[in-house]
Amino acid sequence: MKKAVYAGSFDPVTNGHLWIIGQGAKIFDELIVAVGENPQKGHEFSVADRIRMLRGCTKKYKNVTIDGFEGQFLVRYAKSKDAEFVIRGIRSSIDYEYERGIARINQELEPAILTICLIPPKELSEISSSMIKGLVKSRGWETVVKRYLPKEIHKEFIEHFSRQINTLQ
């Protein structure tokens, strides 16, 4: 049985993330989507909320489970889950250079775990959680972000940021 881990902050989960999850679900017998806590990033949604949102978006995949992790190297987390693979998404040459360096460090830490990089289609390659959050507050943002977010979380995303905007006014 081939098992992989796909980790990220998923703040929020995007259509690009869902594409990677869908491909991982096809390739592997079991895919663990691990919500990480990155102290270098500010998060809009709690880990519990991100896990809940991911579960809502991935319930059609019977071989996908959602989990959270923090305070450990991704490959060590993967090893603790008996995974042989780590999935990473590459959207650009900048992502490639970064992921290549991380893959080499991961290989030194856990040589038995292989990093698999997936390249999303062109229409998803520019989507990032940071980009989507950067659209908020511009006139018409609620409509614009809709094309980048899974339908399962679009409404919650709009409500979350609308509350923030109303609090500031």
DRENTI-103908 format. One record per residue: residue in three letters; x, y, z of N, C-alpha, C in turn. Coordinates in nm, 2 decimals, always signed. Layout:
// residues N
+------+--------+--------+--------+--------+--------+--------+--------+--------+--------+
! type !    n.x !    n.y !    n.z !   ca.x !   ca.y !   ca.z !    c.x !    c.y !    c.z !
+------+--------+--------+--------+--------+--------+--------+--------+--------+--------+
!  ALA !      X !      Y !      Z !      X !      Y !      Z !      X !      Y !      Z !
...
+------+--------+--------+--------+--------+--------+--------+--------+--------+--------+
// end
This chain:
// residues 169
+------+--------+--------+--------+--------+--------+--------+--------+--------+--------+
! type !    n.x !    n.y !    n.z !   ca.x !   ca.y !   ca.z !    c.x !    c.y !    c.z !
+------+--------+--------+--------+--------+--------+--------+--------+--------+--------+
!  MET !  +0.08 !  -0.12 !  +0.00 !  +0.00 !  +0.00 !  +0.00 !  +0.09 !  +0.12 !  +0.00 !
!  LYS !  +0.07 !  +0.21 !  -0.09 !  +0.15 !  +0.34 !  -0.11 !  +0.07 !  +0.45 !  -0.03 !
!  LYS !  +0.15 !  +0.51 !  +0.06 !  +0.09 !  +0.62 !  +0.14 !  +0.18 !  +0.74 !  +0.13 !
!  ALA !  +0.11 !  +0.86 !  +0.11 !  +0.18 !  +0.99 !  +0.10 !  +0.12 !  +1.09 !  +0.19 !
!  VAL !  +0.20 !  +1.19 !  +0.22 !  +0.16 !  +1.31 !  +0.30 !  +0.17 !  +1.43 !  +0.21 !
!  TYR !  +0.06 !  +1.51 !  +0.21 !  +0.06 !  +1.64 !  +0.14 !  +0.04 !  +1.75 !  +0.25 !
!  ALA !  +0.14 !  +1.83 !  +0.28 !  +0.13 !  +1.92 !  +0.39 !  +0.13 !  +2.07 !  +0.34 !
!  GLY !  +0.07 !  +2.15 !  +0.42 !  +0.06 !  +2.29 !  +0.39 !  -0.01 !  +2.37 !  +0.50 !
!  SER !  -0.01 !  +2.50 !  +0.49 !  -0.09 !  +2.58 !  +0.59 !  -0.23 !  +2.58 !  +0.55 !
!  PHE !  -0.27 !  +2.58 !  +0.42 !  -0.41 !  +2.57 !  +0.37 !  -0.49 !  +2.69 !  +0.44 !
!  ASP !  -0.44 !  +2.81 !  +0.43 !  -0.50 !  +2.92 !  +0.50 !  -0.54 !  +3.03 !  +0.40 !
!  PRO !  -0.64 !  +3.01 !  +0.32 !  -0.74 !  +2.89 !  +0.32 !  -0.70 !  +2.79 !  +0.21 !
!  VAL !  -0.77 !  +2.68 !  +0.21 !  -0.75 !  +2.58 !  +0.10 !  -0.80 !  +2.65 !  -0.03 !
!  THR !  -0.73 !  +2.62 !  -0.14 !  -0.76 !  +2.68 !  -0.26 !  -0.79 !  +2.57 !  -0.37 !
!  ASN !  -0.84 !  +2.62 !  -0.48 !  -0.86 !  +2.52 !  -0.59 !  -0.73 !  +2.45 !  -0.63 !
!  GLY !  -0.62 !  +2.52 !  -0.62 !  -0.49 !  +2.46 !  -0.65 !  -0.46 !  +2.35 !  -0.56 !
!  HIS !  -0.48 !  +2.37 !  -0.43 !  -0.46 !  +2.27 !  -0.33 !  -0.55 !  +2.15 !  -0.36 !
!  LEU !  -0.67 !  +2.17 !  -0.40 !  -0.76 !  +2.06 !  -0.42 !  -0.72 !  +1.98 !  -0.55 !
!  TRP !  -0.66 !  +2.05 !  -0.64 !  -0.61 !  +1.98 !  -0.76 !  -0.50 !  +1.88 !  -0.72 !
!  ILE !  -0.41 !  +1.93 !  -0.63 !  -0.30 !  +1.84 !  -0.58 !  -0.36 !  +1.73 !  -0.50 !
!  ILE !  -0.45 !  +1.75 !  -0.42 !  -0.52 !  +1.65 !  -0.34 !  -0.58 !  +1.55 !  -0.43 !
!  GLY !  -0.65 !  +1.59 !  -0.53 !  -0.72 !  +1.50 !  -0.62 !  -0.62 !  +1.41 !  -0.70 !
!  GLN !  -0.51 !  +1.47 !  -0.74 !  -0.41 !  +1.39 !  -0.81 !  -0.34 !  +1.29 !  -0.71 !
!  GLY !  -0.31 !  +1.34 !  -0.59 !  -0.26 !  +1.25 !  -0.49 !  -0.35 !  +1.13 !  -0.46 !
!  ALA !  -0.48 !  +1.16 !  -0.45 !  -0.58 !  +1.05 !  -0.42 !  -0.58 !  +0.95 !  -0.53 !
!  LYS !  -0.55 !  +0.99 !  -0.66 !  -0.55 !  +0.90 !  -0.77 !  -0.42 !  +0.81 !  -0.77 !
!  ILE !  -0.31 !  +0.87 !  -0.73 !  -0.18 !  +0.81 !  -0.74 !  -0.16 !  +0.71 !  -0.62 !
!  PHE !  -0.20 !  +0.75 !  -0.50 !  -0.17 !  +0.68 !  -0.38 !  -0.29 !  +0.61 !  -0.32 !
!  ASP !  -0.26 !  +0.50 !  -0.25 !  -0.37 !  +0.42 !  -0.19 !  -0.42 !  +0.50 !  -0.07 !
!  GLU !  -0.34 !  +0.58 !  +0.00 !  -0.38 !  +0.66 !  +0.11 !  -0.30 !  +0.79 !  +0.10 !
!  LEU !  -0.38 !  +0.90 !  +0.12 !  -0.32 !  +1.03 !  +0.12 !  -0.36 !  +1.10 !  +0.25 !
!  ILE !  -0.26 !  +1.15 !  +0.33 !  -0.28 !  +1.23 !  +0.45 !  -0.26 !  +1.37 !  +0.41 !
!  VAL !  -0.36 !  +1.46 !  +0.43 !  -0.34 !  +1.60 !  +0.41 !  -0.31 !  +1.66 !  +0.55 !
!  ALA !  -0.19 !  +1.71 !  +0.57 !  -0.15 !  +1.76 !  +0.70 !  -0.15 !  +1.91 !  +0.71 !
!  VAL !  -0.23 !  +1.96 !  +0.79 !  -0.23 !  +2.11 !  +0.81 !  -0.12 !  +2.15 !  +0.91 !
!  GLY !  -0.03 !  +2.22 !  +0.86 !  +0.09 !  +2.26 !  +0.95 !  +0.07 !  +2.40 !  +1.01 !
!  GLU !  +0.13 !  +2.42 !  +1.12 !  +0.14 !  +2.55 !  +1.18 !  +0.27 !  +2.61 !  +1.16 !
!  ASN !  +0.28 !  +2.71 !  +1.07 !  +0.40 !  +2.78 !  +1.04 !  +0.41 !  +2.91 !  +1.12 !
!  PRO !  +0.50 !  +2.91 !  +1.22 !  +0.51 !  +3.03 !  +1.30 !  +0.56 !  +3.16 !  +1.22 !
!  GLN !  +0.62 !  +3.14 !  +1.11 !  +0.67 !  +3.25 !  +1.03 !  +0.55 !  +3.31 !  +0.95 !
!  LYS !  +0.44 !  +3.25 !  +0.94 !  +0.32 !  +3.30 !  +0.87 !  +0.22 !  +3.34 !  +0.97 !
!  GLY !  +0.15 !  +3.45 !  +0.94 !  +0.03 !  +3.48 !  +1.02 !  -0.09 !  +3.41 !  +0.96 !
!  HIS !  -0.17 !  +3.35 !  +1.04 !  -0.28 !  +3.27 !  +0.99 !  -0.42 !  +3.34 !  +1.02 !
!  GLU !  -0.50 !  +3.34 !  +0.92 !  -0.64 !  +3.40 !  +0.93 !  -0.73 !  +3.30 !  +1.00 !
!  PHE !  -0.71 !  +3.17 !  +0.98 !  -0.80 !  +3.07 !  +1.03 !  -0.72 !  +2.98 !  +1.12 !
!  SER !  -0.78 !  +2.93 !  +1.23 !  -0.72 !  +2.84 !  +1.32 !  -0.69 !  +2.71 !  +1.26 !
!  VAL !  -0.60 !  +2.63 !  +1.31 !  -0.58 !  +2.50 !  +1.26 !  -0.70 !  +2.41 !  +1.26 !
!  ALA !  -0.78 !  +2.42 !  +1.37 !  -0.91 !  +2.35 !  +1.37 !  -1.00 !  +2.39 !  +1.26 !
!  ASP !  -1.01 !  +2.52 !  +1.23 !  -1.10 !  +2.56 !  +1.12 !  -1.04 !  +2.51 !  +0.98 !
!  ARG !  -0.91 !  +2.52 !  +0.97 !  -0.86 !  +2.47 !  +0.84 !  -0.88 !  +2.32 !  +0.82 !
!  ILE !  -0.86 !  +2.25 !  +0.93 !  -0.89 !  +2.10 !  +0.92 !  -1.04 !  +2.08 !  +0.88 !
!  ARG !  -1.13 !  +2.15 !  +0.95 !  -1.27 !  +2.14 !  +0.92 !  -1.30 !  +2.17 !  +0.78 !
!  MET !  -1.24 !  +2.28 !  +0.73 !  -1.27 !  +2.32 !  +0.59 !  -1.22 !  +2.22 !  +0.49 !
!  LEU !  -1.10 !  +2.17 !  +0.52 !  -1.04 !  +2.07 !  +0.43 !  -1.13 !  +1.94 !  +0.43 !
!  ARG !  -1.17 !  +1.90 !  +0.54 !  -1.26 !  +1.78 !  +0.55 !  -1.39 !  +1.80 !  +0.46 !
!  GLY !  -1.44 !  +1.92 !  +0.47 !  -1.56 !  +1.95 !  +0.39 !  -1.53 !  +1.95 !  +0.24 !
!  CYS !  -1.41 !  +1.99 !  +0.20 !  -1.38 !  +2.00 !  +0.06 !  -1.33 !  +1.86 !  +0.00 !
!  THR !  -1.29 !  +1.77 !  +0.09 !  -1.23 !  +1.64 !  +0.04 !  -1.31 !  +1.52 !  +0.07 !
!  LYS !  -1.43 !  +1.54 !  +0.12 !  -1.51 !  +1.42 !  +0.16 !  -1.54 !  +1.32 !  +0.05 !
!  LYS !  -1.53 !  +1.37 !  -0.07 !  -1.55 !  +1.27 !  -0.19 !  -1.44 !  +1.17 !  -0.21 !
!  TYR !  -1.32 !  +1.20 !  -0.15 !  -1.21 !  +1.11 !  -0.16 !  -1.21 !  +1.02 !  -0.04 !
!  LYS !  -1.23 !  +0.89 !  -0.06 !  -1.24 !  +0.79 !  +0.05 !  -1.10 !  +0.76 !  +0.10 !
!  ASN !  -1.00 !  +0.78 !  +0.02 !  -0.86 !  +0.75 !  +0.07 !  -0.78 !  +0.87 !  +0.12 !
!  VAL !  -0.85 !  +0.98 !  +0.15 !  -0.79 !  +1.10 !  +0.20 !  -0.83 !  +1.12 !  +0.34 !
!  THR !  -0.73 !  +1.14 !  +0.43 !  -0.76 !  +1.18 !  +0.57 !  -0.69 !  +1.32 !  +0.59 !
!  ILE !  -0.75 !  +1.39 !  +0.68 !  -0.70 !  +1.53 !  +0.72 !  -0.65 !  +1.52 !  +0.86 !
!  ASP !  -0.53 !  +1.58 !  +0.88 !  -0.47 !  +1.57 !  +1.01 !  -0.40 !  +1.71 !  +1.03 !
!  GLY !  -0.35 !  +1.73 !  +1.15 !  -0.27 !  +1.85 !  +1.18 !  -0.14 !  +1.81 !  +1.24 !
!  PHE !  -0.04 !  +1.89 !  +1.22 !  +0.09 !  +1.87 !  +1.28 !  +0.16 !  +2.00 !  +1.30 !
!  GLU !  +0.25 !  +2.00 !  +1.40 !  +0.33 !  +2.12 !  +1.43 !  +0.45 !  +2.08 !  +1.51 !
!  GLY !  +0.56 !  +2.16 !  +1.50 !  +0.68 !  +2.14 !  +1.58 !  +0.76 !  +2.02 !  +1.54 !
!  GLN !  +0.75 !  +1.98 !  +1.42 !  +0.84 !  +1.87 !  +1.37 !  +0.86 !  +1.88 !  +1.22 !
!  PHE !  +0.97 !  +1.82 !  +1.18 !  +1.00 !  +1.82 !  +1.03 !  +0.89 !  +1.73 !  +0.96 !
!  LEU !  +0.85 !  +1.78 !  +0.84 !  +0.75 !  +1.71 !  +0.77 !  +0.79 !  +1.56 !  +0.74 !
!  VAL !  +0.91 !  +1.53 !  +0.71 !  +0.95 !  +1.39 !  +0.68 !  +0.94 !  +1.31 !  +0.80 !
!  ARG !  +0.97 !  +1.37 !  +0.92 !  +0.96 !  +1.29 !  +1.04 !  +0.81 !  +1.26 !  +1.07 !
!  TYR !  +0.72 !  +1.36 !  +1.05 !  +0.58 !  +1.34 !  +1.06 !  +0.54 !  +1.23 !  +0.97 !
!  ALA !  +0.58 !  +1.24 !  +0.84 !  +0.54 !  +1.14 !  +0.74 !  +0.59 !  +1.00 !  +0.79 !
!  LYS !  +0.71 !  +0.99 !  +0.84 !  +0.76 !  +0.86 !  +0.89 !  +0.67 !  +0.81 !  +1.00 !
!  SER !  +0.63 !  +0.90 !  +1.09 !  +0.54 !  +0.86 !  +1.20 !  +0.40 !  +0.81 !  +1.16 !
!  LYS !  +0.37 !  +0.84 !  +1.04 !  +0.24 !  +0.80 !  +0.98 !  +0.26 !  +0.68 !  +0.88 !
!  ASP !  +0.39 !  +0.63 !  +0.87 !  +0.42 !  +0.52 !  +0.79 !  +0.40 !  +0.55 !  +0.64 !
!  ALA !  +0.42 !  +0.68 !  +0.60 !  +0.42 !  +0.72 !  +0.46 !  +0.55 !  +0.71 !  +0.40 !
!  GLU !  +0.55 !  +0.67 !  +0.27 !  +0.68 !  +0.66 !  +0.20 !  +0.71 !  +0.78 !  +0.11 !
!  PHE !  +0.61 !  +0.87 !  +0.09 !  +0.62 !  +0.98 !  +0.00 !  +0.56 !  +1.11 !  +0.06 !
!  VAL !  +0.62 !  +1.22 !  +0.02 !  +0.57 !  +1.35 !  +0.05 !  +0.54 !  +1.42 !  -0.08 !
!  ILE !  +0.42 !  +1.48 !  -0.09 !  +0.38 !  +1.55 !  -0.21 !  +0.40 !  +1.70 !  -0.19 !
!  ARG !  +0.46 !  +1.76 !  -0.29 !  +0.47 !  +1.90 !  -0.29 !  +0.42 !  +1.96 !  -0.43 !
!  GLY !  +0.37 !  +2.08 !  -0.43 !  +0.32 !  +2.14 !  -0.55 !  +0.42 !  +2.24 !  -0.60 !
!  ILE !  +0.44 !  +2.25 !  -0.73 !  +0.53 !  +2.35 !  -0.78 !  +0.46 !  +2.44 !  -0.88 !
!  ARG !  +0.45 !  +2.57 !  -0.86 !  +0.38 !  +2.66 !  -0.94 !  +0.47 !  +2.74 !  -1.03 !
!  SER !  +0.60 !  +2.75 !  -0.99 !  +0.69 !  +2.84 !  -1.06 !  +0.83 !  +2.79 !  -1.04 !
!  SER !  +0.93 !  +2.86 !  -1.11 !  +1.07 !  +2.83 !  -1.10 !  +1.12 !  +2.86 !  -0.96 !
!  ILE !  +1.06 !  +2.96 !  -0.90 !  +1.09 !  +3.00 !  -0.76 !  +1.05 !  +2.89 !  -0.66 !
!  ASP !  +0.93 !  +2.83 !  -0.68 !  +0.89 !  +2.72 !  -0.60 !  +0.98 !  +2.60 !  -0.63 !
!  TYR !  +1.02 !  +2.58 !  -0.75 !  +1.11 !  +2.46 !  -0.78 !  +1.24 !  +2.47 !  -0.70 !
!  GLU !  +1.30 !  +2.59 !  -0.71 !  +1.43 !  +2.61 !  -0.64 !  +1.41 !  +2.59 !  -0.49 !
!  TYR !  +1.31 !  +2.64 !  -0.43 !  +1.28 !  +2.62 !  -0.29 !  +1.26 !  +2.48 !  -0.26 !
!  GLU !  +1.17 !  +2.41 !  -0.33 !  +1.13 !  +2.27 !  -0.30 !  +1.25 !  +2.18 !  -0.33 !
!  ARG !  +1.33 !  +2.21 !  -0.42 !  +1.45 !  +2.13 !  -0.45 !  +1.54 !  +2.13 !  -0.32 !
!  GLY !  +1.57 !  +2.24 !  -0.27 !  +1.65 !  +2.25 !  -0.14 !  +1.59 !  +2.18 !  -0.03 !
!  ILE !  +1.46 !  +2.20 !  -0.01 !  +1.39 !  +2.13 !  +0.10 !  +1.39 !  +1.98 !  +0.08 !
!  ALA !  +1.37 !  +1.93 !  -0.04 !  +1.37 !  +1.79 !  -0.07 !  +1.51 !  +1.73 !  -0.04 !
!  ARG !  +1.61 !  +1.80 !  -0.06 !  +1.75 !  +1.75 !  -0.03 !  +1.77 !  +1.74 !  +0.12 !
!  ILE !  +1.72 !  +1.84 !  +0.19 !  +1.73 !  +1.83 !  +0.34 !  +1.65 !  +1.72 !  +0.39 !
!  ASN !  +1.52 !  +1.70 !  +0.34 !  +1.44 !  +1.59 !  +0.38 !  +1.50 !  +1.46 !  +0.35 !
!  GLN !  +1.57 !  +1.45 !  +0.24 !  +1.63 !  +1.32 !  +0.20 !  +1.74 !  +1.29 !  +0.30 !
!  GLU !  +1.81 !  +1.39 !  +0.35 !  +1.92 !  +1.36 !  +0.45 !  +1.86 !  +1.32 !  +0.58 !
!  LEU !  +1.74 !  +1.38 !  +0.62 !  +1.68 !  +1.35 !  +0.74 !  +1.61 !  +1.21 !  +0.74 !
!  GLU !  +1.55 !  +1.18 !  +0.63 !  +1.47 !  +1.05 !  +0.62 !  +1.49 !  +1.00 !  +0.48 !
!  PRO !  +1.60 !  +0.93 !  +0.45 !  +1.63 !  +0.88 !  +0.31 !  +1.53 !  +0.79 !  +0.25 !
!  ALA !  +1.45 !  +0.73 !  +0.33 !  +1.35 !  +0.63 !  +0.28 !  +1.23 !  +0.71 !  +0.22 !
!  ILE !  +1.21 !  +0.83 !  +0.26 !  +1.09 !  +0.90 !  +0.21 !  +1.12 !  +0.99 !  +0.09 !
!  LEU !  +1.05 !  +0.96 !  -0.02 !  +1.07 !  +1.03 !  -0.15 !  +0.98 !  +1.15 !  -0.16 !
!  THR !  +1.03 !  +1.26 !  -0.21 !  +0.95 !  +1.38 !  -0.24 !  +0.90 !  +1.37 !  -0.38 !
!  ILE !  +0.77 !  +1.38 !  -0.40 !  +0.71 !  +1.38 !  -0.53 !  +0.65 !  +1.52 !  -0.56 !
!  CYS !  +0.69 !  +1.59 !  -0.67 !  +0.64 !  +1.72 !  -0.70 !  +0.54 !  +1.71 !  -0.81 !
!  LEU !  +0.43 !  +1.78 !  -0.79 !  +0.32 !  +1.79 !  -0.89 !  +0.31 !  +1.93 !  -0.94 !
!  ILE !  +0.29 !  +1.95 !  -1.07 !  +0.28 !  +2.08 !  -1.13 !  +0.14 !  +2.09 !  -1.18 !
!  PRO !  +0.06 !  +2.19 !  -1.12 !  -0.08 !  +2.21 !  -1.15 !  -0.09 !  +2.27 !  -1.30 !
!  PRO !  -0.21 !  +2.26 !  -1.35 !  -0.23 !  +2.31 !  -1.48 !  -0.22 !  +2.47 !  -1.48 !
!  LYS !  -0.20 !  +2.53 !  -1.59 !  -0.18 !  +2.67 !  -1.61 !  -0.28 !  +2.75 !  -1.53 !
!  GLU !  -0.41 !  +2.72 !  -1.54 !  -0.51 !  +2.80 !  -1.48 !  -0.51 !  +2.80 !  -1.33 !
!  LEU !  -0.44 !  +2.71 !  -1.27 !  -0.42 !  +2.70 !  -1.12 !  -0.29 !  +2.74 !  -1.07 !
!  SER !  -0.19 !  +2.76 !  -1.16 !  -0.05 !  +2.77 !  -1.12 !  -0.02 !  +2.91 !  -1.05 !
!  GLU !  -0.11 !  +3.00 !  -1.06 !  -0.08 !  +3.13 !  -1.00 !  -0.16 !  +3.15 !  -0.87 !
!  ILE !  -0.24 !  +3.05 !  -0.83 !  -0.32 !  +3.06 !  -0.71 !  -0.24 !  +3.02 !  -0.59 !
!  SER !  -0.25 !  +3.11 !  -0.49 !  -0.19 !  +3.08 !  -0.36 !  -0.28 !  +3.14 !  -0.25 !
!  SER !  -0.28 !  +3.09 !  -0.13 !  -0.36 !  +3.14 !  -0.02 !  -0.32 !  +3.29 !  +0.00 !
!  SER !  -0.20 !  +3.32 !  -0.01 !  -0.15 !  +3.46 !  +0.02 !  -0.21 !  +3.55 !  -0.09 !
!  MET !  -0.21 !  +3.51 !  -0.22 !  -0.26 !  +3.59 !  -0.33 !  -0.41 !  +3.61 !  -0.30 !
!  ILE !  -0.48 !  +3.51 !  -0.26 !  -0.63 !  +3.53 !  -0.24 !  -0.66 !  +3.62 !  -0.13 !
!  LYS !  -0.58 !  +3.61 !  -0.02 !  -0.60 !  +3.70 !  +0.09 !  -0.57 !  +3.85 !  +0.05 !
!  GLY !  -0.47 !  +3.86 !  -0.04 !  -0.43 !  +3.99 !  -0.09 !  -0.54 !  +4.06 !  -0.17 !
!  LEU !  -0.64 !  +3.99 !  -0.22 !  -0.74 !  +4.05 !  -0.30 !  -0.85 !  +4.11 !  -0.21 !
!  VAL !  -0.86 !  +4.07 !  -0.09 !  -0.96 !  +4.12 !  +0.00 !  -0.95 !  +4.27 !  +0.02 !
!  LYS !  -1.06 !  +4.33 !  +0.03 !  -1.08 !  +4.47 !  +0.05 !  -1.09 !  +4.56 !  -0.07 !
!  SER !  -1.04 !  +4.50 !  -0.19 !  -1.06 !  +4.58 !  -0.31 !  -1.20 !  +4.57 !  -0.35 !
!  ARG !  -1.25 !  +4.67 !  -0.42 !  -1.39 !  +4.67 !  -0.46 !  -1.42 !  +4.55 !  -0.55 !
!  GLY !  -1.52 !  +4.47 !  -0.51 !  -1.56 !  +4.35 !  -0.58 !  -1.49 !  +4.23 !  -0.55 !
!  TRP !  -1.41 !  +4.23 !  -0.44 !  -1.33 !  +4.12 !  -0.40 !  -1.41 !  +3.99 !  -0.38 !
!  GLU !  -1.53 !  +4.00 !  -0.33 !  -1.61 !  +3.89 !  -0.30 !  -1.63 !  +3.80 !  -0.42 !
!  THR !  -1.65 !  +3.87 !  -0.53 !  -1.68 !  +3.80 !  -0.66 !  -1.55 !  +3.74 !  -0.72 !
!  VAL !  -1.44 !  +3.82 !  -0.71 !  -1.31 !  +3.78 !  -0.77 !  -1.26 !  +3.65 !  -0.70 !
!  VAL !  -1.26 !  +3.65 !  -0.57 !  -1.20 !  +3.53 !  -0.50 !  -1.28 !  +3.40 !  -0.52 !
!  LYS !  -1.40 !  +3.41 !  -0.56 !  -1.49 !  +3.30 !  -0.58 !  -1.42 !  +3.20 !  -0.68 !
!  ARG !  -1.36 !  +3.24 !  -0.78 !  -1.30 !  +3.15 !  -0.88 !  -1.18 !  +3.08 !  -0.83 !
!  TYR !  -1.12 !  +3.12 !  -0.72 !  -1.00 !  +3.06 !  -0.67 !  -1.02 !  +2.97 !  -0.55 !
!  LEU !  -1.14 !  +2.98 !  -0.49 !  -1.18 !  +2.90 !  -0.37 !  -1.27 !  +2.79 !  -0.40 !
!  PRO !  -1.26 !  +2.68 !  -0.33 !  -1.36 !  +2.57 !  -0.34 !  -1.50 !  +2.62 !  -0.29 !
!  LYS !  -1.60 !  +2.58 !  -0.36 !  -1.74 !  +2.63 !  -0.33 !  -1.77 !  +2.60 !  -0.19 !
!  GLU !  -1.72 !  +2.49 !  -0.13 !  -1.75 !  +2.45 !  +0.01 !  -1.71 !  +2.56 !  +0.11 !
!  ILE !  -1.61 !  +2.64 !  +0.08 !  -1.56 !  +2.74 !  +0.18 !  -1.58 !  +2.88 !  +0.14 !
!  HIS !  -1.62 !  +2.91 !  +0.01 !  -1.63 !  +3.04 !  -0.04 !  -1.71 !  +3.13 !  +0.06 !
!  LYS !  -1.83 !  +3.09 !  +0.10 !  -1.92 !  +3.17 !  +0.18 !  -1.85 !  +3.20 !  +0.32 !
!  GLU !  -1.79 !  +3.10 !  +0.38 !  -1.72 !  +3.12 !  +0.51 !  -1.60 !  +3.22 !  +0.49 !
!  PHE !  -1.53 !  +3.21 !  +0.38 !  -1.42 !  +3.30 !  +0.36 !  -1.47 !  +3.44 !  +0.35 !
!  ILE !  -1.58 !  +3.46 !  +0.27 !  -1.64 !  +3.60 !  +0.26 !  -1.69 !  +3.65 !  +0.39 !
!  GLU !  -1.76 !  +3.57 !  +0.47 !  -1.81 !  +3.61 !  +0.60 !  -1.69 !  +3.64 !  +0.70 !
!  HIS !  -1.59 !  +3.56 !  +0.70 !  -1.47 !  +3.59 !  +0.79 !  -1.41 !  +3.73 !  +0.76 !
!  PHE !  -1.38 !  +3.75 !  +0.63 !  -1.32 !  +3.88 !  +0.60 !  -1.42 !  +4.00 !  +0.61 !
!  SER !  -1.54 !  +3.98 !  +0.58 !  -1.64 !  +4.08 !  +0.59 !  -1.65 !  +4.13 !  +0.74 !
!  ARG !  -1.65 !  +4.03 !  +0.83 !  -1.65 !  +4.07 !  +0.97 !  -1.53 !  +4.15 !  +1.01 !
!  GLN !  -1.42 !  +4.11 !  +0.96 !  -1.29 !  +4.19 !  +0.99 !  -1.30 !  +4.33 !  +0.93 !
!  ILE !  -1.35 !  +4.34 !  +0.81 !  -1.36 !  +4.48 !  +0.75 !  -1.46 !  +4.56 !  +0.83 !
!  ASN !  -1.58 !  +4.50 !  +0.87 !  -1.68 !  +4.58 !  +0.94 !  -1.63 !  +4.62 !  +1.08 !
!  THR !  -1.54 !  +4.54 !  +1.14 !  -1.48 !  +4.57 !  +1.27 !  -1.39 !  +4.69 !  +1.26 !
!  LEU !  -1.32 !  +4.70 !  +1.14 !  -1.22 !  +4.81 !  +1.12 !  -1.29 !  +4.95 !  +1.09 !
!  GLN !  -1.42 !  +4.94 !  +1.04 !  -1.49 !  +5.06 !  +1.00 !  -1.56 !  +5.13 !  +1.12 !
+------+--------+--------+--------+--------+--------+--------+--------+--------+--------+
// end
